[in-house]
Amino acid sequence: MYVLFDDAGKFLAGRVLSEAESSAQVELESGKRLKAKSANLLLRFESPAPGPFMAAAQSLSQSIELDLAWEFAPEGDFGFAELARDYFSDKASLQEQAAMLMRLFEAPHYFRRAGKGQFRKAPAEIVAQALAAIEKKKQQTAQIAQWAQDLGAGQCPEPVRQQLYKILFKPDKNAPEYKAVVQASRDSKTAPLDLLLRSGAIDSPYQFHWKRFVLENFPQGLRFPPVQAVPISEPLPRALVRAFSIDDSATTEIDDALSVQGLGSGTVVLGIHIAAPALAIAPDGDVDRLGRSRLSTVYMPGYKVTMLPDALVQAYTLQEGRDCPALSLYLRFDEATLALLDSESRIESVPIASNLRHDQLDQVVTEAWLQATGIAPDAPPSAANAWHRELAFLFRLAQSFKAQREVVRGKPETFNRPDYNFKLDHASGEEPVGTETVHISVRQRGAPLDLMVAEAMILANSTWGAWMASLGVPAIYRSQASLAPGVKVRMGTKALPHAGIGVPCYAWSTSPLRRYTDLVNQWQIIACVRHGSTAALAAPFKPKDAQLFAIISSFDAAYAAYNAFQSAMERFWTLQYVQQNAITELLATVFKDNMVRADDLPLVLAVSGAQGLARGTQVRVRLGAMDLLTLDISGAVIERLAPAQSAQDDEGLLAQDEDEVAGPITIALDVNETGAAE
């Protein structure tokens, strides 16, 4: 005697060895013996043997038309044998009954299981939906196969192209486009990126880097929702000063300006004026949420993604010819000794007389020009001439404060490496496409105009930071415990020393149009100005406020991502510059292991032949293959030019903790090197 039985959802057949009241011992054709419950024994037959019986039943099951079987099926629960007699004949054979069982079991969209060997037919609308889904899946499977075939043949289907960056960096693994790439990669034994490159899916290396960055950091896109600049409702007193800013020509977010009063009187008042969007933007308001979603402006050669919509930026930027709302810090100095006498903060409207530009004046405003007693009558006209006395005093003051900070630091700040400016030949404000001609120029760190603004901003950030701490008002600070290698700059809510800069505390407060931490700190400073000793009760953020810690965490992550992208784009355009100018060799300096830094370009690369050379050794390098997708370039030392020189490392600690330019300082690409920049 043979039986067909259900073994955990699988139909098996075998010879009955023994049978009890509730179970039976069954031997399969393989010789394996199983114990089957009596309730699971669905059919008994004498012949043929289990193997042929199951093969014949399986073959016959495929001839059963499910639509017809569904029509024949009775309402309510029914057994497979009952439906077999209705479908085949009232004398349906055991093989036909087994065939019906198998067919019903594999068609749950037509027949629902109601028990061992029992079924119930699904409602007509469910069947229709299931059939539509099956057909859709069938078509999708065919589409995936076709797309995979096209990719393997070196052609990229348009739907795959449209989803390219999601497929590569944030894939939906159930999407047909993703499945097609996976299938084509598996079939061709080619890495997905290589496959997509070969099929022409990636328009350009620049778009590859740019769209990846946007997808990862701005998944909702770069467009701002429509917003209007919020007017400042309170009347502001007009400051009795003439202020000027110092930025690059491409700067639109002018956060800071300076004024100097009392020259020649013995007491000089330095005014540091910071754009005050916090007077109009309310915490947790619509505009605040926009700023908090981005946390910082993103800078890259030829383009930027602003933290705030341009309409808002233009409403609060310190544009020349306007009286601009500002948070001002006034510091009184003894003109002879440069001793700080006192300081005061005000909320006011500041007349901006001039927007001076680094790129137009750096060659004019030199140390010799600043130390001259006056402007010669035959001197060429310059926007700086009208501010000669003010700039000369600011330079003298900046040198004094830098020297004081260096005493606290325990060693001087050194600037052995230059900064590099990138300029693309394209319309201002338009997104680059990656093929523009790029120009790279040098601006030496510590130039007079840089130094003036840097020291003024350090002074403001440290003064306001200490003031908030003295009033018990929490703020966001940057601190560094020491200059020892590996000690990083950290952000927190405690007013701790910043060893790298040489100040007792440091709270970013001078760039509220382009850094969210500065906007937060500006709200807190405004509370100090308005409420004095009771500011801690009136400030938007209270001591140990969880929101401050959340902002710090989010800002740290975003700022690191933005800086990494800026460095990557600077490397991309540097490689483009090398390619466009057919540079095959360059002078470089060894700085560690087999890594060299180009002497005249912001380029760091690994080269062969540098192993064992001392740090500081100058070499000539022949450039090799370049890959703009991986941003890699090879090289080999072809000549050793000079032995290592004894020189202090460029700590670069000033570069990102002052606001001397619109946008971060361009730094070399060895950003993980100790002391590269904080």
C-alpha positions in Angstrom: 0.0 0.0 0.0 1.3 3.4 -1.0 0.2 6.8 0.4 0.4 10.4 -0.7 0.9 12.7 2.3 1.5 16.3 3.3 4.9 16.8 5.0 5.1 20.4 6.2 3.6 21.8 2.9 5.4 19.3 0.6 3.6 16.4 -1.1 5.5 13.1 -0.7 4.6 9.5 -1.6 5.9 6.3 -0.2 5.2 2.7 1.0 3.4 2.2 4.3 5.5 0.0 6.6 3.1 0.1 9.6 0.1 2.1 10.7 -1.3 2.9 14.1 -4.4 4.7 15.1 -2.9 8.3 14.6 0.2 7.8 12.5 1.9 5.7 10.0 5.5 4.7 9.2 6.2 5.5 5.5 9.3 4.6 3.5 10.2 6.9 0.6 11.7 5.6 -2.6 15.1 7.0 -1.4 14.9 4.6 1.6 14.3 7.4 4.0 11.6 6.6 6.6 9.2 9.2 8.0 6.4 9.2 10.5 3.3 10.8 9.1 0.2 11.8 11.0 -3.0 10.0 9.9 -4.6 13.4 9.2 -1.9 14.1 6.7 -2.5 11.0 4.6 -4.4 12.4 1.7 -4.5 9.5 -0.8 -3.9 5.7 -0.8 -3.0 3.8 -4.0 -1.8 0.4 -5.0 -0.1 1.3 -8.2 2.0 2.5 -9.9 5.0 3.0 -7.7 5.3 6.4 -5.9 7.8 7.8 -8.3 5.9 7.3 -11.5 2.6 8.1 -9.7 3.9 11.6 -8.6 5.5 12.3 -11.9 2.3 11.5 -13.8 0.2 13.6 -11.4 2.6 16.6 -11.6 2.5 16.5 -15.4 -1.3 16.2 -15.5 -1.7 19.1 -13.0 -0.3 21.5 -15.5 -3.1 20.8 -17.9 -5.8 21.9 -15.4 -7.2 25.3 -16.4 -7.4 27.3 -13.2 -10.2 29.6 -14.5 -12.3 26.5 -15.4 -11.5 24.8 -12.1 -12.5 28.0 -10.2 -15.8 28.0 -12.1 -16.5 24.4 -11.2 -15.5 24.8 -7.6 -18.5 24.9 -5.1 -19.1 27.7 -2.7 -17.8 27.1 0.8 -15.1 24.6 1.8 -14.5 21.6 -0.5 -12.0 18.8 -0.9 -9.6 18.3 -3.8 -11.1 14.9 -4.6 -14.5 16.5 -4.9 -13.4 19.1 -7.3 -11.5 16.5 -9.3 -14.7 14.6 -9.8 -16.5 17.8 -11.0 -13.6 18.8 -13.3 -12.5 15.4 -14.8 -15.5 13.1 -14.3 -17.4 11.5 -11.5 -15.0 8.6 -11.7 -11.8 10.7 -11.5 -8.8 8.5 -11.0 -6.4 8.7 -8.1 -3.8 10.3 -10.3 -6.3 12.9 -11.4 -7.2 13.6 -7.8 -3.5 14.0 -7.0 -3.1 16.3 -9.9 -6.0 18.5 -8.7 -4.4 18.6 -5.2 -1.1 19.8 -6.6 -2.8 22.4 -8.9 -5.0 23.8 -6.1 -2.0 24.0 -3.7 0.1 26.0 -6.1 -2.6 28.5 -7.0 -3.4 30.4 -3.7 -4.6 33.4 -5.7 -7.5 31.2 -6.9 -8.0 28.9 -4.0 -7.4 29.5 -0.3 -6.4 26.6 1.9 -8.9 25.7 4.5 -7.3 22.6 6.1 -5.5 19.4 5.1 -6.8 18.8 1.5 -9.5 21.4 2.0 -9.9 24.6 0.0 -12.2 27.6 -0.6 -12.3 29.5 -3.8 -11.2 33.2 -3.6 -13.7 36.0 -4.4 -13.8 37.1 -8.0 -12.3 40.6 -7.3 -9.4 39.1 -5.4 -8.7 36.7 -8.3 -8.8 39.6 -10.7 -6.3 41.7 -8.6 -4.0 38.7 -8.2 -4.0 38.0 -11.9 -3.2 41.6 -12.6 -0.3 41.5 -10.1 1.0 38.3 -11.6 0.9 39.8 -15.1 2.6 42.9 -13.9 5.3 40.9 -12.3 5.7 38.9 -15.4 6.1 42.0 -17.5 8.5 43.5 -15.0 10.6 40.4 -15.0 10.8 40.6 -18.8 11.7 44.3 -18.6 14.4 43.6 -16.0 15.9 41.0 -18.3 15.8 43.3 -21.3 17.4 46.2 -19.4 20.1 43.8 -18.1 20.7 42.6 -21.7 21.0 46.3 -22.9 23.4 47.1 -20.1 25.5 44.1 -20.9 25.6 45.2 -24.5 26.9 48.7 -23.5 23.7 50.6 -23.7 22.0 52.3 -20.7 18.1 52.2 -20.7 16.7 55.6 -19.8 14.8 54.5 -16.7 18.2 53.2 -15.3 19.9 56.5 -16.2 17.2 58.4 -14.3 17.6 56.4 -11.2 21.4 56.1 -11.6 22.5 57.8 -8.4 19.9 56.2 -6.2 21.0 52.8 -7.6 24.6 53.5 -6.8 24.3 55.2 -3.4 20.8 54.8 -1.9 19.3 51.9 -3.7 15.7 50.5 -3.4 16.6 46.9 -3.8 13.1 46.1 -4.9 13.2 48.6 -7.7 13.4 47.0 -11.2 16.2 49.4 -12.2 18.3 48.2 -9.4 17.6 44.6 -10.1 18.5 45.1 -13.8 21.9 46.5 -12.8 22.5 43.6 -10.4 21.5 41.0 -13.0 23.6 42.6 -15.7 26.6 42.9 -13.3 26.2 39.2 -12.3 25.8 38.1 -15.9 28.8 40.0 -17.2 30.9 39.5 -14.1 31.5 43.3 -14.1 31.4 45.6 -11.1 28.3 47.8 -11.2 30.2 51.1 -11.5 32.3 49.8 -14.3 29.2 48.4 -16.0 27.4 51.7 -15.8 30.5 53.6 -17.0 30.8 51.3 -20.0 27.2 51.8 -20.9 27.4 55.5 -20.8 25.1 56.0 -17.8 27.4 58.5 -16.1 27.3 61.8 -18.0 30.5 63.2 -16.5 32.7 62.7 -13.5 31.6 66.1 -12.2 27.9 65.2 -12.3 28.8 61.9 -10.6 30.4 63.7 -7.6 27.8 66.5 -7.5 24.7 64.4 -7.8 26.0 61.9 -5.2 26.5 64.8 -2.8 23.1 66.2 -3.4 21.4 62.9 -3.0 23.2 62.1 0.2 22.8 65.5 1.9 19.8 67.1 0.2 17.4 64.2 -0.6 14.5 66.6 -1.0 16.4 68.7 -3.5 18.1 72.1 -3.4 15.1 74.3 -4.0 13.8 76.3 -1.1 10.1 76.6 -0.5 8.8 80.1 -1.2 9.6 82.4 1.7 9.7 86.1 2.3 12.2 88.1 4.3 10.7 88.8 7.7 10.9 92.6 8.5 12.6 93.7 11.7 9.7 95.2 13.6 11.7 97.1 16.3 13.1 100.6 15.5 16.9 100.5 15.7 19.1 103.5 16.6 21.5 104.5 13.7 25.1 104.0 14.5 27.4 107.1 14.2 30.0 105.2 12.2 31.1 104.6 8.7 31.6 100.8 8.3 33.4 98.8 5.6 33.5 95.1 4.9 36.4 93.0 3.5 35.4 90.0 1.4 36.0 88.3 -2.0 34.2 89.7 -5.0 32.0 86.6 -5.3 30.7 87.0 -1.7 26.9 87.6 -1.4 26.6 86.7 2.3 28.4 89.6 3.9 28.3 88.9 7.6 30.8 91.3 9.0 32.0 94.8 8.8 34.4 97.0 10.7 34.6 100.7 11.8 37.3 102.7 13.4 36.6 106.0 15.4 38.8 108.4 17.3 42.1 108.1 15.4 44.5 110.7 16.7 42.5 111.3 19.9 44.4 108.9 22.1 41.4 106.5 22.4 40.3 104.5 19.4 37.0 102.6 19.2 36.9 99.5 17.0 33.5 98.5 15.9 32.8 94.9 14.8 29.4 94.8 13.1 27.7 91.5 12.4 24.6 91.1 10.2 21.7 90.4 12.5 19.2 88.1 10.9 18.4 86.8 14.4 16.4 90.0 15.0 13.9 88.9 12.4 14.2 85.1 12.3 12.3 83.5 15.2 13.5 80.2 16.8 11.4 77.3 15.5 9.8 79.5 12.8 9.6 78.6 9.1 12.9 80.4 8.2 14.7 78.9 11.2 13.7 75.4 10.1 15.1 76.1 6.7 18.4 77.1 8.2 18.5 74.2 10.6 17.8 71.8 7.8 21.0 72.8 6.0 23.1 74.1 9.0 25.8 75.8 6.8 26.4 77.2 3.3 28.3 74.7 1.2 31.2 76.1 -0.8 32.9 74.7 -3.8 34.8 76.2 -6.7 32.5 78.2 -8.9 29.3 77.5 -6.9 27.7 77.4 -3.5 24.6 76.1 -1.8 23.4 78.7 0.6 22.1 77.9 4.1 19.3 80.5 3.6 17.3 81.5 0.5 19.0 84.3 -1.4 16.0 86.7 -0.8 16.6 86.4 2.9 20.4 86.8 2.5 20.0 90.0 0.5 17.6 91.4 3.1 20.2 91.1 5.9 23.6 91.1 4.2 25.8 94.2 4.9 25.5 95.8 1.5 27.3 99.0 0.9 25.1 102.1 0.6 22.5 100.8 3.1 21.9 101.1 6.8 21.9 97.5 7.9 20.5 95.9 11.1 23.6 94.7 13.0 24.8 93.3 16.3 27.8 95.5 17.1 30.7 95.0 19.5 32.6 98.2 20.3 36.0 97.9 21.9 38.0 100.9 23.2 41.7 100.9 23.0 44.5 103.1 24.2 45.8 104.4 20.8 49.4 104.3 21.9 49.7 101.0 23.8 46.7 99.2 22.2 45.6 98.2 25.7 41.9 97.2 25.7 40.0 99.6 28.0 36.4 98.3 27.8 33.8 96.8 25.5 30.1 97.2 24.8 27.6 95.4 22.6 24.6 97.1 20.9 21.8 96.3 18.5 21.6 99.0 15.9 21.4 100.1 12.3 24.9 100.5 10.8 25.7 102.5 7.7 27.8 100.4 5.4 30.0 102.8 3.4 32.1 100.3 1.4 32.4 96.6 0.5 36.2 96.2 0.0 37.3 93.1 -2.0 40.3 90.9 -1.3 40.9 89.9 -4.8 41.0 93.6 -5.9 43.1 95.0 -3.0 45.5 92.3 -1.8 48.2 93.5 -4.1 47.6 97.1 -3.0 47.2 96.7 0.8 50.7 95.5 1.6 52.7 96.1 4.8 54.7 98.9 3.1 51.4 100.6 2.0 50.0 100.3 5.5 53.2 101.6 7.2 53.3 104.7 4.9 52.4 107.9 6.6 49.9 108.9 3.9 48.8 108.3 0.4 51.0 109.9 -2.3 49.1 112.4 -4.5 50.2 110.5 -7.6 49.2 107.1 -6.2 46.9 105.1 -8.5 43.3 105.2 -7.5 42.1 102.4 -5.2 39.1 101.7 -3.1 41.5 101.2 -0.1 42.9 104.7 -0.3 39.9 106.2 1.5 40.4 103.8 4.3 44.2 104.0 4.7 44.3 105.4 8.3 41.7 102.9 9.5 43.4 99.9 7.7 46.8 100.9 9.1 45.4 101.0 12.6 43.6 97.7 12.2 46.8 96.1 10.9 48.8 97.4 13.9 46.1 96.1 16.2 45.9 92.7 14.5 49.6 92.2 14.8 49.4 93.0 18.5 46.6 90.6 19.1 48.2 87.9 17.1 51.4 88.3 19.2 49.3 88.1 22.4 47.6 84.9 21.3 50.9 83.3 20.3 52.1 83.9 23.9 49.1 82.0 25.1 49.6 79.2 22.5 53.2 78.8 23.5 54.5 79.0 19.9 53.9 81.2 16.9 51.4 80.5 14.2 53.1 79.5 11.0 51.7 79.7 7.5 54.2 77.8 5.3 51.6 76.8 2.7 49.6 79.2 0.5 45.9 79.2 0.0 44.5 78.7 -3.5 41.7 80.5 -5.2 39.7 78.7 -7.9 37.9 80.6 -10.7 35.8 78.9 -13.4 34.9 80.5 -16.8 31.2 80.3 -16.4 28.3 82.6 -15.6 28.2 83.7 -11.9 25.7 81.8 -9.9 25.1 79.0 -12.5 25.8 75.4 -11.6 29.0 74.2 -13.3 28.8 71.3 -15.8 32.4 70.1 -15.1 34.1 71.1 -18.4 34.7 74.8 -17.7 38.2 76.2 -17.9 39.6 76.6 -14.4 42.1 79.1 -13.2 44.0 78.6 -9.9 45.8 81.4 -8.2 47.7 81.8 -5.0 46.9 83.9 -1.9 49.4 83.7 0.8 48.0 83.1 4.3 48.4 85.9 6.7 48.2 88.7 4.1 47.4 92.0 5.8 43.7 92.1 4.9 43.3 88.5 6.0 45.0 89.2 9.2 42.9 92.3 10.1 39.6 90.5 9.6 40.7 87.3 11.2 41.9 88.9 14.4 38.8 91.1 14.6 36.5 88.0 14.3 38.6 86.1 16.8 38.3 89.0 19.1 34.5 89.2 18.7 34.0 85.4 19.0 36.1 85.2 22.2 34.7 88.4 23.8 31.1 87.4 23.2 31.7 83.9 24.3 33.2 85.0 27.6 30.4 87.5 28.1 27.7 84.8 27.6 29.5 82.5 30.0 29.7 85.3 32.7 25.9 85.8 32.5 25.2 82.1 32.6 23.8 82.1 29.1 24.5 78.8 27.3 26.1 79.0 23.8 27.9 76.8 21.3 31.6 76.8 21.8 34.6 75.4 20.0 37.5 74.3 22.2 40.8 72.5 21.9 42.5 71.1 25.1 46.1 71.4 23.8 48.2 71.6 20.7 49.5 68.0 21.2 49.2 65.8 18.1 45.8 64.2 17.8 43.9 66.6 20.1 41.0 67.7 18.0 38.8 70.8 18.1 35.4 69.9 19.7 32.1 71.6 19.9 30.2 71.9 23.1 28.2 74.2 25.4 31.0 74.9 27.9 33.3 77.9 27.6 36.6 76.0 27.5 40.0 77.2 26.2 40.9 76.9 22.5 44.6 76.1 22.6 45.0 76.3 18.8 43.8 79.9 18.7 45.1 80.9 22.1 41.9 82.3 23.6 40.1 81.3 26.9 36.9 80.5 25.0 35.6 80.7 21.5 32.0 80.9 20.3 31.3 81.1 16.6 29.1 84.2 16.3 30.2 86.2 13.3 28.7 84.4 10.3 24.9 84.0 11.1 24.0 84.2 7.4 26.0 81.1 6.5 26.5 79.0 9.7 23.6 77.9 11.8 25.7 77.8 15.0 26.4 81.5 14.6 22.7 82.2 14.2 22.0 80.3 17.5 24.7 82.2 19.3 23.4 85.5 18.0 20.0 84.8 19.5 21.8 84.2 22.8 23.9 87.4 22.5 20.9 89.5 21.7 19.3 88.3 24.9 22.4 89.4 26.8 22.2 92.8 25.2 18.6 93.3 26.0 18.4 91.7 29.5 21.9 91.8 31.0 22.1 89.9 34.2 18.7 88.2 33.7 19.6 87.1 30.1 19.7 83.4 31.1 16.0 83.5 31.8 15.1 85.3 28.6 17.5 83.6 26.1 15.8 81.1 23.7 18.1 78.3 24.8 18.4 77.5 28.5 21.2 75.8 30.4 21.5 72.1 29.6 19.0 72.6 26.8 18.7 69.3 24.8 18.2 71.3 21.6 21.7 72.8 21.8 23.2 69.3 22.0 21.1 68.2 19.0 22.2 71.2 17.0 25.8 70.5 17.8 25.5 66.9 16.7 23.7 67.7 13.5 26.1 70.6 12.7 29.2 68.5 13.3 28.0 65.8 10.9 26.8 68.2 8.2 29.9 70.5 8.4 32.2 67.5 8.1 30.3 66.3 5.0 30.3 69.7 3.4 34.1 70.2 4.0 34.9 66.8 2.6 32.9 67.6 -0.5 34.6 71.0 -0.9 37.9 69.3 -0.7 36.8 66.7 -3.2 35.7 69.4 -5.6 38.9 71.3 -5.2 40.8 68.2 -6.1 38.5 67.6 -9.1 39.2 71.1 -10.4 42.9 70.8 -9.7 43.0 67.6 -11.8 41.0 69.4 -14.5 43.6 72.2 -14.3 46.4 69.7 -14.8 44.6 68.1 -17.7 43.6 71.4 -19.4 47.2 72.8 -19.1 48.8 69.5 -20.2 51.0 69.4 -17.1 53.1 66.3 -17.1 55.6 67.2 -14.4 55.6 69.3 -11.3 57.8 70.2 -8.3 56.7 68.7 -5.0 57.8 68.2 -1.4 57.7 64.9 0.5 55.6 65.2 3.7 55.1 61.6 4.8 55.7 58.0 3.6 55.3 58.1 -0.2 53.1 61.1 -0.2 54.1 64.4 -1.8 52.5 67.9 -1.9 52.8 69.9 -5.1 54.7 73.2 -4.5 52.5 75.3 -6.8 49.1 73.5 -6.8 46.7 72.3 -4.1 47.5 68.7 -4.9 48.6 65.8 -2.8 49.4 62.5 -4.3 51.1 59.2 -3.7 54.2 58.6 -5.9 56.6 55.8 -6.4 60.2 56.5 -5.6 59.5 58.7 -2.6 59.9 55.8 -0.1 62.7 56.5 2.4 63.0 60.2 1.5 62.9 62.6 4.5 60.0 64.9 5.1 60.7 68.2 3.3 62.7 66.8 0.5 62.0 68.6 -2.8 61.5 66.3 -5.8 60.4 66.5 -9.4 57.4 64.2 -10.2 56.2 62.9 -13.5 52.4 62.5 -13.5 50.8 59.4 -14.7 47.2 58.2 -15.1 44.4 60.3 -13.9 40.8 59.1 -12.9 38.3 61.9 -12.3 35.8 59.5 -10.8 38.1 58.3 -8.1 40.0 61.6 -8.0 43.2 59.7 -8.2 46.4 60.5 -10.0 49.6 58.5 -10.1 53.1 59.8 -10.2 56.7 58.8 -10.0 59.8 60.7 -8.6 62.2 61.4 -11.5 64.6 63.7 -9.8 65.6 64.6 -6.2 66.2 68.4 -6.2 67.0 69.4 -2.7 67.5 67.8 0.7 64.9 68.2 3.5 64.7 71.6 5.0 64.2 72.2 8.7 60.9 74.0 9.0 57.9 74.2 11.3 54.8 72.4 10.2 52.0 74.7 9.0 49.5 74.2 11.7 46.8 76.0 9.8 44.8 76.3 13.1 43.7 79.8 12.2 42.3 78.9 8.8 38.8 77.7 9.7 38.3 79.5 13.0 38.2 83.0 11.8 36.0 84.7 9.2 38.5 86.5 7.1 36.9 85.5 3.7 33.5 84.7 2.4 33.6 80.9 2.5 36.1 78.6 4.1 39.8 78.8 3.3 40.8 76.5 0.6 43.0 73.9 2.3 45.3 71.2 1.0 43.8 67.8 0.5 45.6 66.0 3.3 42.8 66.9 5.7 43.6 64.1 8.1 47.2 65.2 8.6 47.8 66.3 12.2 47.2 70.0 12.5 45.9 70.4 8.9 42.9 72.6 10.0 40.3 72.5 12.6 
